Amino acid sequence: MTDVLMPRLSDTMTEGSIGQWLKSENDEVRRGDVLAEIETDKAVMDLESYSDGVLQKILVPPGQVVPIGEPIAVIADAGADDGSPAAPSATAAAAAPAAPATAAAPTPAAPTLAASGAVPASGGSAGAAPEAVRLKASPVVRSLARTHDIDLSTVTGTGPGGRIIRVDVDRLIADSAASTKITEPVGTAGPVPAGPAATAGAVPVAAAQVGAVGDDDEQLPLSNIRRITARRLTEAFAVPQFYLTTLVDAGPLTDFRAQINAGLGADGVKISVTDLLIRACAVTLRAHPEVNSSFGEDSIIRHHRVHVGVAVALPDGLIVPVVRDPDRKSVSQISTEAKDLATRARDGRLKPDEFAGGTFTISNLGMFGIDNFTAVLNPPEAAILAVGATTEQTAVADGEIVVRKVMKLTLTVDHRVLDGATGATFLADLTSLLQNPLRIVV
């Protein structure tokens, strides 16, 4: 008899949830059969059986979050007496406190995993998999469906091979909105319908209680990624940190980017400002190894390789895929790799090692017209760079007023690892590199 445990899929993972069971209780399973889909804070993985036998008991229903190392199912040996008690040892283990993260390393009794592009459908109960049919839908579509309480098993997909695509879900949402009277939620910026007793500036009673749910409010359950993001950001704010902001003359950088794209036009490669920033940060980190570090509780870990993460927005959270060794790659290689990572991140098809192991992070909101912001640290990394939009600003040069393209950069720094002067020196050298962009590629 084998306990199937919640696996550990990344260094930051402490818990996971069952997306959907693809096998039912009493189903025969063989080594390598996919038992279920596991949803972590960043990706969805297939849970494969490590041994032959019968899925005797499902201990965790879909949607329930459990710590890593916790038993989630029991596989009995093939031919075992079905009338025997259902795995008392596994049941006892499921009720026991979760094992430490280090105890979740794969053992002969642990399942193996394979990457999956699917995100679990909402709803369902333990053992509810009469047919091992997997819904074809991207994580974006599944997240949208969960938010609007849409059962994807009732949706007819119009994509390739019957895949459910976003337009299918958007159509259902639009139809629902058209047939339902929409009431403006309390606390939004929209107008509040005036009633007989309404007066200017009046606040509904329900809004007076923080966290109270009124008749016009909607409660949206936290997705796994949003729950983990909330926890990690709360942990990040416990870190003593400081912020350094500088103004970059972005004219040379934008001209250099245009020149590169003109030269690469025939190859179909289009370099972005973020691509140049990844390379520039990597080169500067190589010259400042003290910034390419992490806090390790009782030590500072200095990384000898540079791995730059780039924040990517998802419908229900944030993910940071990592470009590895960009200091050793050309800008065109970085561009191709970064775009591929971002696309697969939005589709939920990243492998665990593609969003782990970063040594520095870039968060660029310039494409949204944000001039300046401060990014929250991505522990255990020592620093994260926030990049604003490139805008025009007047300046004085040689006694004359000129218009220049400028870009604001803000470096958030873990004060446990770096001091102000060290961070300032790094940012000054990065600024110099961006204002002399030819040095980025040589």
C-alpha positions as CSV (number, residue, x, y, z in Angstrom):
1,M,0.0,0.0,0.0
2,T,1.4,3.4,-1.0
3,D,0.6,6.9,0.2
4,V,0.5,9.4,-2.6
5,L,1.9,12.7,-1.2
6,M,1.5,16.3,-2.2
7,P,4.8,16.9,-4.1
8,R,7.1,19.8,-3.8
9,L,7.5,21.4,-7.2
10,S,9.7,24.4,-6.5
11,D,11.9,26.0,-3.8
12,T,9.1,28.4,-2.8
13,M,6.2,26.0,-2.8
14,T,4.9,25.1,0.6
15,E,1.4,23.9,-0.4
16,G,-0.7,22.9,-3.4
17,S,-4.2,22.0,-4.4
18,I,-5.9,19.4,-6.5
19,G,-7.2,20.8,-9.7
20,Q,-9.1,17.7,-10.8
21,W,-8.8,14.0,-10.2
22,L,-8.4,12.1,-13.5
23,K,-8.8,8.7,-11.9
24,S,-11.6,7.5,-9.7
25,E,-11.5,5.4,-6.5
26,N,-11.1,1.6,-7.3
27,D,-9.6,2.4,-10.8
28,E,-6.6,0.3,-11.7
29,V,-3.5,2.4,-12.3
30,R,-0.1,1.7,-13.7
31,R,3.2,3.4,-13.2
32,G,3.2,6.7,-15.2
33,D,-0.6,7.0,-15.4
34,V,-1.8,10.6,-14.6
35,L,-3.8,10.5,-11.4
36,A,-4.6,14.2,-11.0
37,E,-3.6,17.8,-11.8
38,I,-1.7,19.7,-9.1
39,E,-2.1,23.4,-9.0
40,T,0.7,25.4,-7.4
41,D,1.1,29.2,-7.0
42,K,2.8,29.3,-10.5
43,A,1.9,26.3,-12.6
44,V,-0.2,23.2,-13.1
45,M,1.5,19.8,-13.2
46,D,0.4,16.3,-13.9
47,L,0.6,13.9,-11.0
48,E,1.8,10.5,-12.2
49,S,1.5,7.2,-10.4
50,Y,4.8,5.8,-9.2
51,S,3.6,2.3,-8.9
52,D,1.0,-0.2,-10.2
53,G,-2.1,-0.9,-8.2
54,V,-5.6,0.3,-7.4
55,L,-6.5,3.8,-6.4
56,Q,-8.1,2.7,-3.2
57,K,-8.8,6.0,-1.5
58,I,-8.9,9.7,-2.5
59,L,-8.1,11.8,0.6
60,V,-8.2,15.3,-0.7
61,P,-11.0,16.7,-2.9
62,P,-10.5,19.1,-5.8
63,G,-9.8,22.7,-4.7
64,Q,-8.6,21.9,-1.2
65,V,-5.2,23.3,-0.4
66,V,-2.8,21.0,1.6
67,P,0.9,21.3,2.6
68,I,3.6,19.5,0.7
69,G,4.2,16.0,2.1
70,E,0.6,15.6,3.1
71,P,-1.1,12.3,1.9
72,I,-3.7,13.0,-0.8
73,A,-4.5,9.5,-1.9
74,V,-3.8,5.8,-1.3
75,I,-2.8,3.2,-3.9
76,A,-3.3,-0.4,-2.9
77,D,-1.3,-3.3,-4.3
78,A,-3.0,-4.9,-7.2
79,G,-5.1,-7.9,-6.0
80,A,-5.4,-6.6,-2.5
81,D,-8.6,-7.4,-0.6
82,D,-11.0,-4.6,-1.3
83,G,-12.8,-5.4,1.9
84,S,-9.8,-4.5,4.1
85,P,-9.8,-1.2,6.0
86,A,-9.1,1.8,3.8
87,A,-5.5,2.6,4.6
88,P,-5.7,3.5,8.3
89,S,-2.0,4.5,8.3
90,A,-2.6,6.9,5.4
91,T,-5.7,8.3,7.1
92,A,-3.7,8.9,10.3
93,A,-0.9,10.5,8.3
94,A,-3.4,12.8,6.6
95,A,-4.6,14.1,10.0
96,A,-1.1,14.6,11.3
97,P,0.8,17.9,11.0
98,A,2.4,18.6,7.6
99,A,5.9,17.4,7.1
100,P,8.7,20.0,6.8
101,A,9.5,21.1,3.3
102,T,12.8,19.2,3.4
103,A,10.8,16.0,4.0
104,A,9.0,16.2,0.8
105,A,11.8,15.1,-1.4
106,P,10.8,12.3,-3.9
107,T,11.0,8.8,-2.4
108,P,10.0,5.5,-4.0
109,A,6.5,6.1,-2.6
110,A,6.2,9.6,-4.1
111,P,4.6,10.4,-7.5
112,T,6.4,11.8,-10.4
113,L,5.3,14.9,-12.4
114,A,5.2,16.1,-15.9
115,A,4.4,19.6,-17.2
116,S,0.9,20.3,-18.3
117,G,-0.6,23.3,-20.1
118,A,-4.0,22.8,-18.4
119,V,-5.3,24.6,-15.3
120,P,-7.8,22.6,-13.2
121,A,-11.5,23.2,-13.7
122,S,-13.4,24.5,-10.7
123,G,-15.7,22.5,-8.6
124,G,-16.0,18.7,-8.3
125,S,-15.5,16.4,-5.4
126,A,-13.1,13.6,-4.5
127,G,-13.3,10.7,-6.9
128,A,-15.5,12.6,-9.3
129,A,-13.9,11.5,-12.5
130,P,-16.2,9.0,-14.1
131,E,-14.4,9.7,-17.4
132,A,-10.8,10.6,-17.5
133,V,-11.5,13.3,-20.1
134,R,-9.4,16.4,-19.7
135,L,-10.9,19.8,-20.6
136,K,-8.9,21.6,-23.2
137,A,-8.6,25.2,-22.0
138,S,-5.8,27.6,-21.2
139,P,-5.2,28.8,-17.6
140,V,-6.5,32.3,-18.6
141,V,-9.7,30.7,-19.8
142,R,-10.0,28.6,-16.6
143,S,-9.3,31.5,-14.3
144,L,-11.9,33.6,-16.1
145,A,-14.4,30.8,-15.8
146,R,-13.8,30.4,-12.1
147,T,-14.2,34.1,-11.6
148,H,-17.6,34.1,-13.3
149,D,-18.7,30.7,-11.9
150,I,-18.9,29.1,-15.3
151,D,-18.7,25.3,-15.6
152,L,-16.4,24.6,-18.5
153,S,-17.6,21.1,-18.9
154,T,-20.8,22.6,-20.3
155,V,-19.0,24.8,-22.8
156,T,-18.6,23.8,-26.4
157,G,-15.1,24.8,-27.5
158,T,-14.6,26.5,-30.9
159,G,-10.9,26.3,-30.9
160,P,-8.6,23.7,-32.6
161,G,-9.6,20.2,-31.6
162,G,-12.6,21.4,-29.6
163,R,-10.3,23.5,-27.3
164,I,-12.3,26.1,-25.2
165,I,-10.9,29.5,-26.1
166,R,-11.4,32.9,-24.4
167,V,-14.0,34.1,-26.9
168,D,-16.2,31.1,-25.9
169,V,-16.2,32.2,-22.2
170,D,-16.5,35.9,-23.1
171,R,-19.6,35.2,-25.1
172,L,-21.2,33.5,-22.1
173,I,-20.2,36.3,-19.8
174,A,-21.7,38.9,-22.2
175,D,-25.0,36.8,-22.5
176,S,-25.2,36.6,-18.7
177,A,-24.6,40.3,-18.3
178,A,-27.2,41.2,-20.9
179,S,-29.9,39.1,-19.0
180,T,-29.0,40.3,-15.5
181,K,-29.5,43.7,-14.0
182,I,-26.0,44.9,-13.0
183,T,-25.8,46.8,-9.7
184,E,-22.8,49.0,-9.0
185,P,-20.9,47.4,-6.0
186,V,-20.4,49.4,-2.9
187,G,-17.2,51.3,-2.8
188,T,-16.5,51.5,-6.5
189,A,-15.8,54.7,-8.4
190,G,-19.1,54.4,-10.3
191,P,-22.3,56.2,-9.5
192,V,-24.5,54.9,-6.6
193,P,-28.2,54.9,-7.5
194,A,-30.0,57.7,-5.7
195,G,-32.8,56.5,-3.4
196,P,-35.5,58.5,-1.6
197,A,-33.3,59.1,1.4
198,A,-30.0,59.5,-0.5
199,T,-28.1,62.7,0.1
200,A,-24.9,64.1,-1.4
201,G,-21.9,62.3,0.0
202,A,-24.0,59.6,1.8
203,V,-22.2,56.3,2.3
204,P,-24.3,53.1,2.4
205,V,-24.4,51.5,5.8
206,A,-22.9,48.3,4.6
207,A,-19.7,50.1,3.6
208,A,-19.2,51.4,7.2
209,Q,-18.1,47.9,8.3
210,V,-14.7,47.0,7.0
211,G,-14.9,43.6,5.3
212,A,-18.7,43.5,5.6
213,V,-20.5,42.0,2.6
214,G,-23.6,43.9,1.5
215,D,-26.3,42.9,-0.9
216,D,-24.6,44.6,-3.7
217,D,-21.2,43.1,-3.1
218,E,-19.6,40.1,-4.7
219,Q,-17.2,37.8,-2.9
220,L,-14.6,36.2,-5.2
221,P,-12.7,33.2,-3.8
222,L,-8.9,33.5,-3.9
223,S,-7.2,31.5,-6.5
224,N,-4.2,29.5,-5.5
225,I,-1.8,31.9,-7.2
226,R,-3.5,35.0,-5.6
227,R,-3.4,33.4,-2.1
228,I,0.3,32.5,-2.5
229,T,1.1,36.0,-4.0
230,A,-0.6,37.6,-1.0
231,R,1.4,35.6,1.5
232,R,4.7,36.2,-0.2
233,L,4.1,39.9,-0.6
234,T,3.3,40.1,3.1
235,E,6.5,38.3,3.9
236,A,8.4,40.7,1.6
237,F,7.1,43.8,3.5
238,A,8.7,42.3,6.7
239,V,12.1,42.8,5.0
240,P,13.9,46.1,5.8
241,Q,14.2,47.8,2.4
242,F,15.0,51.1,0.9
243,Y,14.4,52.7,-2.5
244,L,16.7,54.5,-4.9
245,T,15.4,56.4,-7.9
246,T,17.3,57.9,-10.9
247,L,16.4,59.5,-14.2
248,V,17.9,58.0,-17.3
249,D,18.4,60.0,-20.6
250,A,16.6,57.4,-22.7
251,G,17.2,59.0,-26.1
252,P,20.4,57.0,-26.9
253,L,18.7,53.8,-25.8
254,T,15.6,54.3,-27.9
255,D,17.7,55.3,-30.9
256,F,19.9,52.2,-30.4
257,R,16.8,49.9,-30.2
258,A,15.4,51.4,-33.4
259,Q,18.8,50.8,-35.1
260,I,18.9,47.2,-34.0
261,N,15.3,46.5,-35.1
262,A,16.0,48.0,-38.5
263,G,19.0,45.6,-38.9
264,L,17.0,42.6,-37.7
265,G,13.9,43.3,-39.6
266,A,14.5,40.5,-42.1
267,D,14.9,38.0,-39.3
268,G,11.5,38.8,-37.8
269,V,13.1,39.6,-34.4
270,K,11.9,42.7,-32.6
271,I,13.9,43.9,-29.7
272,S,12.0,45.6,-26.8
273,V,13.3,48.0,-24.2
274,T,12.9,45.2,-21.6
275,D,15.2,43.0,-23.6
276,L,17.9,45.6,-23.5
277,L,17.3,46.1,-19.8
278,I,17.7,42.4,-19.1
279,R,21.0,42.4,-20.9
280,A,22.1,45.8,-19.3
281,C,21.2,44.6,-15.8
282,A,23.0,41.3,-16.3
283,V,26.2,43.0,-17.4
284,T,26.0,45.4,-14.5
285,L,25.3,42.6,-12.0
286,R,28.4,40.8,-13.3
287,A,30.4,43.9,-12.4
288,H,28.7,44.1,-9.0
289,P,28.5,40.6,-7.6
290,E,27.4,41.9,-4.2
291,V,24.1,42.9,-5.7
292,N,23.7,39.5,-7.4
293,S,23.1,38.0,-3.9
294,S,20.4,36.6,-1.6
295,F,19.7,36.7,2.1
296,G,20.1,33.2,3.6
297,E,19.0,33.8,7.3
298,D,22.4,33.3,8.8
299,S,24.5,34.1,5.7
300,I,24.5,36.1,2.5
301,I,24.5,33.9,-0.6
302,R,26.6,35.4,-3.5
303,H,25.6,33.9,-6.8
304,H,28.3,33.3,-9.4
305,R,25.8,33.1,-12.2
306,V,23.3,35.8,-13.2
307,H,19.6,34.9,-13.7
308,V,17.2,37.7,-14.4
309,G,13.5,37.3,-13.7
310,V,10.9,39.5,-15.5
311,A,7.5,40.0,-13.9
312,V,4.6,39.0,-16.1
313,A,1.0,39.9,-15.2
314,L,-1.6,37.1,-15.2
315,P,-5.4,37.5,-14.9
316,D,-5.3,36.5,-11.2
317,G,-1.7,37.2,-10.1
318,L,1.9,37.6,-11.1
319,I,4.6,35.3,-12.2
320,V,8.3,35.8,-12.7
321,P,9.8,33.6,-15.4
322,V,13.6,33.7,-15.4
323,V,16.1,34.3,-18.3
324,R,19.2,32.4,-17.4
325,D,22.7,33.7,-18.0
326,P,21.7,36.8,-20.1
327,D,25.2,38.2,-19.5
328,R,26.4,35.3,-21.8
329,K,23.7,35.8,-24.5
330,S,23.1,38.2,-27.4
331,V,20.2,40.6,-27.2
332,S,18.3,38.7,-29.9
333,Q,18.7,35.5,-28.0
334,I,17.4,37.2,-24.9
335,S,14.5,38.6,-26.8
336,T,13.4,35.3,-28.3
337,E,13.7,33.5,-24.9
338,A,11.9,36.2,-22.9
339,K,9.0,36.3,-25.3
340,D,8.7,32.6,-25.3
341,L,8.7,32.5,-21.5
342,A,6.1,35.3,-21.2
343,T,3.8,33.6,-23.7
344,R,4.0,30.2,-21.9
345,A,3.6,31.9,-18.5
346,R,0.3,33.4,-19.6
347,D,-0.8,30.0,-20.9
348,G,0.3,28.2,-17.7
349,R,2.8,26.1,-19.5
350,L,6.0,27.0,-17.6
351,K,8.0,24.3,-16.0
352,P,8.9,24.8,-12.3
353,D,12.6,25.5,-13.0
354,E,11.6,28.3,-15.4
355,F,10.2,30.5,-12.7
356,A,12.6,29.6,-9.9
357,G,16.3,30.4,-9.2
358,G,16.3,34.1,-10.2
359,T,19.0,36.3,-8.7
360,F,17.5,39.7,-9.7
361,T,14.1,40.8,-11.0
362,I,12.9,43.5,-13.4
363,S,9.3,44.9,-13.3
364,N,8.4,47.1,-16.2
365,L,5.1,49.0,-16.2
366,G,6.2,51.5,-18.8
367,M,4.0,50.0,-21.5
368,F,1.0,50.9,-19.3
369,G,2.0,54.6,-19.2
370,I,3.3,54.5,-15.6
371,D,6.0,57.0,-15.1
372,N,7.4,55.9,-11.8
373,F,6.7,53.3,-9.1
374,T,8.4,51.1,-6.5
375,A,8.4,47.3,-6.9
376,V,8.1,44.9,-4.0
377,L,11.1,42.7,-3.3
378,N,11.0,39.2,-4.6
379,P,12.6,37.3,-1.7
380,P,15.2,36.0,-1.2
381,E,16.7,38.2,-4.0
382,A,18.5,41.3,-2.8
383,A,17.1,43.8,-5.3
384,I,14.4,44.4,-7.9
385,L,14.3,47.2,-10.5
386,A,11.1,49.1,-11.3
387,V,11.0,50.6,-14.8
388,G,8.7,53.5,-15.8
389,A,7.6,54.7,-19.2
390,T,9.8,56.7,-21.5
391,T,8.5,60.3,-21.6
392,E,9.6,63.6,-23.0
393,Q,10.9,66.2,-20.6
394,T,12.4,69.6,-21.0
395,A,16.0,70.1,-19.8
396,V,18.8,72.7,-20.1
397,A,21.8,71.7,-22.2
398,D,24.7,74.1,-23.0
399,G,22.5,77.0,-21.8
400,E,19.6,76.1,-24.1
401,I,16.2,74.4,-23.3
402,V,15.9,71.1,-25.1
403,V,13.4,68.2,-25.0
404,R,14.8,64.9,-24.0
405,K,13.4,61.4,-23.7
406,V,13.7,60.2,-20.1
407,M,13.0,57.1,-18.1
408,K,12.8,56.7,-14.3
409,L,14.3,53.6,-12.7
410,T,13.7,52.7,-9.0
411,L,15.8,50.1,-7.3
412,T,14.2,48.4,-4.2
413,V,17.0,46.9,-2.0
414,D,17.1,44.4,0.9
415,H,18.9,46.4,3.5
416,R,20.0,43.2,5.2
417,V,22.1,42.4,2.2
418,L,23.1,45.8,0.7
419,D,23.7,49.3,2.0
420,G,22.7,52.5,0.4
421,A,26.1,53.3,-1.1
422,T,26.4,49.9,-2.7
423,G,22.9,50.1,-4.2
424,A,23.6,53.6,-5.5
425,T,26.8,52.6,-7.2
426,F,25.1,49.8,-8.9
427,L,22.2,52.0,-10.1
428,A,24.7,54.7,-11.3
429,D,26.7,52.2,-13.4
430,L,23.4,50.8,-14.8
431,T,22.3,54.3,-15.8
432,S,25.7,55.0,-17.4
433,L,25.4,51.8,-19.4
434,L,21.8,52.6,-20.6
435,Q,23.0,56.1,-21.7
436,N,25.8,54.5,-23.7
437,P,23.9,51.5,-25.0
438,L,26.6,50.2,-27.4
439,R,28.4,49.0,-24.3
440,I,25.4,46.7,-23.5
441,V,26.2,44.4,-26.4
442,V,30.0,44.4,-26.3
